[in-house]
Structure formats: structure tokens, C-alpha cells
Amino acid sequence: MSEAVPGPEGRPAEQSPADPQAAASQSAAAQTAHPRELRRHALDHEVPWALPLVVRRSKTHIAREVDVLEAAAEAVVRLLDDPRSQPGGDWHEAVRHWREGAIRKVVRRGDGRKFEDARALGSVGAAHPGPGEWGVAEALALPPGPVQPLPAELKKLQVGGTEFPDEGESTVPAAEAVVVIELTPHHRLTSGKAAAQCGHAAQLAYEQMPEDVRCRWREAGFRVRVEKADPRVWASARRPVSVTDAGFTELDGPTETTRARWATADGAVPATGVGGTHGGLGRVLSRLRGALSRAR
């Protein structure tokens, strides 16, 4: 589970209640740990919402971790870019409401019928074949909804202990990647936790990058390259997106977990901007940007 990242719009949740019908229809797409284990983020709604991610874990043709992380990040962005998430779409109110709070994500795993049952709830997916004899990495992103109640299709999927083999590097060439997500070199995350963090980084990159870069990324199918950062680069480089996990589950306190970068048309990589971090100043500026966009 990941509860770390605030929404860029910054509007108080109580000022933007979800449509009751939308909330009811989206409740089947929510997920969380046992209620006693759920720790609330300061930006949570009164009833916390989450975006469910489901990854396929085959017992016979297991996928590599890096491929799973890339599929999960891509699935998140595909859902955000889907027409159903846009104004007037079936998922728009659910996405808007969730985005105004903490962008909580929970990764579950399944295979066979269980995975297909989750897909049937309504989802956007991404799948990538692994190199050699490695299995296909497949991830589903479902529309956000309240964390309770959970439908049977998600309840039967497991959350904790989601692990995939940490073998090899991304098959996406660095020179061809529109977006690169960097994993912290200082902490070992479970595959499930890392998938949620990569989903955060991809989402923030999608929301904050210039429109021309977003168009190039869309043309590339929203593929991402996930790589483990070199400790020296991690210590010195600054990126336009930085994700800090709240530290409610695997990590002990707020911890930077992932970063994202993209290259502009001239090949330049933008430096860190306040919109890419999760401090108060970035939140205030995001509110101002939202107000200006609504005033136009």
C-alpha cells in the first residue's frame, strides 16, 4: 500500500464531495489492508479512497520485477489518459475526487480466473513480454474508489508479500525512453511496494510534464524505463518528480522512494521544480495553478 503523495490541485476534499452514484459504482474498484491496519494520510478524505493495481503472478511463467514495475506504471498513466477518466467520462468524477486527496494505491496479485475476474470489473491494462524465457508482465489499473467495501473479486487477491525475481535490466533502451523512473538505491522495497511507487512517479510525471512531452509519451504508448539509481547520482542529481512515501507500511517514516525524469524535444532533462516534490510550497503553487485554470 502507498499513501504518500498529495494531489496537485490542492482543493480540500470537503469542498468537492464525490457524486454518490459514482462513489457507489466505484466502491467495487477500491482496495486496502484490513481496516485495523489502515493508517490515514493527512490528505485522505473522510472515507479514504484508493486506486487498485492488480499484477499477474504466474506460478509457471513468472515475470521479472522490472517488467512488472514498468507495466504497473504504464497502466496507471493509461487509466488517467483514458477517455473514461476525462470530463464527461464514466470514471471522471471518481478520478477527480481521489486526485484531490492522497493518491493512495494498493497493489494486489493474482493469476488465471482471479486475474480475469478483476479485469472484468472495468480496468485499463498494460502487458509486456519478458526477455528470453521470462513470463509476460501484466498489470491492471482500476478506477479509484472508497477503500471499503471491497468486492469479492478484489478481496480474494493477496496484497502483502508480492515479490517477483529481481533479474536484469529494463528492455526499454535508455535513448528511446520518454520517461525514466529511478528507484532509490538505499532501500529494498517489495515488488508490490515498488510497483505502487513507480505508479506514483509515472502519474506525477504525466500530470506535470509539458504538453508536447506528454504527446510524445502518448505516441510511445506510455512506456517507461525503470532503473535502479546509482547512489552517487541519487545524491547529486535533481529530477522534476520526486516521490516520498509516508512510511506507513514497509518503510520507517517518510522516505524518498522514486524519481522520474523526461527529456524535452532538444534532449534536455528539466531540473527539480516545486511541483515535483510534496512540500507545502509546491502544494500552494498547485492550488494557484488550479485556480487560474478554472478562471480561464
N, C-alpha and C positions, 0 to 999 in steps of 0.2 A: 504494500500500500504506500502511496505517496501523497502527502498533503501540503507540500512545501510552497507552491507557487501562487502568488496572488494574481487576480485578474487585472488587465491593463486599464480597463475602463474606470475602475475605482469607485463605481456608484454603490452606495450602501444597499445591501440586499433587501432591507425592509422597504426601500422605495421602489423596488422592481419585483413584486411577487410574481411567481410563475403562474401561468394560466392553469386553473385547477384541472381542466381536462387534459392539458398537456402533461401535467405532473402525474396524473393517474396513468396515462398511456406510457409514460417513460419510466414508471417505477419498475417495470419489468426489465429495464436495462441498467439498473443500479447494482452495486456490489460493495461489500465491505467485510471486515472481520467480524467476529462475534461482537455484539453490542458492548459487552463489558470491556473489550479490548480496544474500542474505538476512542482515540484521543482527538479532541477537537482542535482545529486550527482557528486562530483568531479571526480569520476571514470566512469561516464557514457560515452558511445560512443557519437559521434556527433548526431546520432539518438538513443536515449535510447532504450534499449531492456528490456524485462521483461519475466519472466516465469509465465504463468497463472495457478492459482489454482481455481478449482470450487468445492464448497461443496454443498451437497444436504441438503436442508432445507425443510423438510416435514411439512405441516401445521397440519397434523393429527397424525403423529408418529414422533415427534421431537426427535432428538438425544441429548445426553448430550454434553456439551462443551469439556470435557476431551477426550471423544471418537473421536470427530471431530478433535481436535488438533493432536491426535495420527495418525488418518487416513491421515491427510494432510502431516505430517512429513514423514510418510511411503511412500506416493505417490511420494513425491519429490525424495526420495532415489531410489525408484523403477525405476523412469524415468532415473536417472543418471546411474543406473546399467543395464538398458535395452540394448540389442544388437544394437538397432537402434541409441543409443547415443554413441556407441563405434566407433573407426576408421573404415571407410567404411560403416557405417550405415547411414540411411536416415536422422537422426537427428544430426549426429556428428558435422557438421560444424556450425549448429545453436547453439548447446550447447557450443562448443568451443568459438565461438565469444561472446556469452553472458557471459561466465565464465571469460573472460578477462576484463570485466568491473565490475560495481556494480551488485551483484546478486539480482537485483530487482525482487520482487514477488508481485503479486496482487491477492487477494482472492475475488472471486465473489460467489454468491449463486443462486441456482435455484432448481427447482423440476420438476418432470414429464417430459413433452416433452422438455422443455427448457434444463433440465439437460442432457437428452439423445442427444439433438442436439449438445451440447458442446462435449459430449463423441465422437460423430461421426467425429469431426474434427481431431481425432487422439490423443490418450491420454494413460496414464497409471493410473490405479486406485487402491484404497485400500478401503475396506469396513469392518466394524466391528459391530456386533450386540451389542446393549446396554444391560445392565442387567435389569432383570425384564421386565417392560412394556415400557422401553425406546426404541426409534427407532434406526434403523441402521445408523451408521455414515459412510458416503461415501464421498470420495474426489477424484478428478481427477487432475493430473498434465499434462499440455500440453507442447509441445516443446517451448522453448523460441523464441521470435521474436520481431521485432520492435514494439514500443508502438502504432504506427499509420501506416496504418488504421486498424480499428477493424472490424472483420467480424460481420455480423448480429447476428450470434449465440452467440457471447460474448457481443455484445453491449446491448442486451436485458436483460442481467443478472446484478443484482444490486451489488454494491461494499460497499458503506457506511452502517453503522448500522447493520452489520452482527453479530447477537448475538444468542447464544444457552444457555440453562439453565446450570448454574454452580452448578451442583449437584453431590456429591460423588467423590470418588477417582478412579484412573485407575484400571481396572480389570487385568492388567498385573502384576503378582507378582514381587515384587522388586528383589527377589532372582533369578528369571528367566530372568530378563530383561538384554539384552546385552548392550543396550544403554538407559540411563535415561536423559530426558530433564527437566531442572529445570526452572520454571517461576519466575521472580522477585517477591518478596513479597512486594515491595514498590510502585508498580503502577498497577492500574487496567486497563487492555487492553480490547478492544472489542474482541469478539471471532475471528473476521476476522483478526485483527491485530496480535493476539496471534498465529493464525494458520500460518501466514507468518513468524513470528519469530521462531516458532518451526521448520518450514521448513528450515530456515537458519541454525539453530543449528544441525539438522539432516544432512544436506548437508555437513557442515564443519566436522562433526564427521566422515562421510563416507569417505571424502577426506583425512583426517589427521590420522586416526587410523592405526595401524599396519595391514598388510595383513591378518595375522591369525585371528585377531579380526573381520575384515571385512568378512572373510569367515564364521565365526561363526554367525555373524549377518545375512548374506545371508541365511544360513541354517535355521535361526529362522524366515524367511520371512520378515526381516527388521522391525519387530515390535519394537515399542518404548514404554517406560513408561514415561508419562508426570506427573509431580508433582509440586505443589507449594512449593517453598523453604522456610524453616524456616528462619526467619530473622537473627537469631544468626549464623546459618550455612552459610547463604549467605554472612555474614560479614567476616567470618573467613576462609571458605573453598576456595580452588582454583581448577578450573576444566580445562581440556585440551582444551575446546572450550568455548568461551565467545562471545556473540553477542551484539553489540552496535548499536542501531537504530539511524539513522541520525536525528530523531526528526523533520521530515518534516510534519507529519500529526497529530497524536494524542498526541505525546509527545513533551515537550518543550525542544528542544536541544538534543544533543547526550545522549542517556540513555542505560545502560546495561539492556537488556530485558530477555535474556535466557542464560543458560549454558548447556553444555552436558558433560556427563562422560560415561566411559565404563570401564569394568573390564577386565584385562588381564587373561590369562589362569590360573594363580596362584591366581586370585582373587584380585590382587592389582589394585587400581584406580590411573592412572597417574596424576601427578600434572600438573598445567598450564604450557604450553610451549608457546614460542613466536608465534608459528604457529596458536595457538588458539585464539589469540587476533587480533586486527586490527590496531596495531600501525605501525610505519614506519619500525622498525627493523624486525618485522615479515614479512612485505612485501618484504624487501630486501632479507631475507633468502629464502623466497619462490621463488624469481627470480633466486637465485643461484641454488636452487634445480631443478627448471625447466631447467636451462641451462645445469646442469650436466646430467639430464635425457636425454636431446636431444643429448648430446655429446657421450653418450654410444652407 
